[in-house]
């Protein structure tokens, strides 16, 4: 299942250098930014955007899936990178 942009836990942010982050704020999408889990128990449709500041651009298209998304190796690499960054931040 592609990332559900209408989910209230989906976040997309584009930085000044052009990099875009697409993620689940609950960290429940191990294949982000490409996919949400099928039948995610925390999926909730966004009903309102109260007090949000919206930019003039639309959410960028989902990037091409790299090899390894189907077999879980991409998620494993992302988990390893996240663990490394968490260790550095301690």
N, C-alpha and C positions, 0 to 999 in steps of 0.2 A: 504494500500500500504506500503510495507516495506521501510525502509530508502533508499533513492536513493543515493548510494555512488558515482554515476557519476555526480551528481548535483554540480555545482560550489559553492553552499552555504553549502554543507555538509562538516563537519569537524570531523575527528577522531584523537584523541591524546591518546597515552599510556604513563603513568607516570612511574617513576622508581619503584614504589611499585606494579606495575602490573595493577592498575586501568586504565580503558579505558573510555574516554568520547566520545560519538557519538552524534552530535548535528547539528542543522540547525543554521548557523551563523546569520540568519535573525530572529531567534526565532519564526518561523512559524510552527513548528512541535510540537504541544502540547503533542503528544504521543511519542516523542523522548525518548529513543534511539531505540524504536521499529518500529515506523511508521512515514511516511510523510503523510500529508493530500492528499486525492485523488484530482487529477486535480489542484495541487498547482499553483497559478498564477505566482509565482516567480521562478518556476523550470527553470533552464538553464543548459544544458549539459556543463560540463567542457570541454573546447577545448584545453587548454594548461596549463602546470604547470611551468610557467615562474618563475625563481629565487626561486624555492622551494627546500628544502632539504628533500629528501626521505630517510627513514630508510630502513633497510634490511628486515623488516618484512612486511607482508601483513596486511590489515585491519582485526582485529578480527571478528569473526562471530557475528551476531546480537544475543544479549542475549534472553533467553526465555521470552515470554510475561507473565507478572504477571496477576493475576485475576484483572478485573476492567478496562482493556484497552478498551474493546468494549463498556462499558456503561459510560465512561468518568470519573469514579472515580479516576483512576490512574492519569489522567491529572490534576484533581482538587487537589490531594495530591501534585503533583509536583509544581503546581502554588502556593500553600500555602507555600511550602518550599522555593520557589524562593522569595516570598514576605517577608518571615521571614529573609532570608539572606540579602535582599536589605535593610531592616530596620536596621539590625545589622551593615551593612557597612556604614550607614549614620553618 
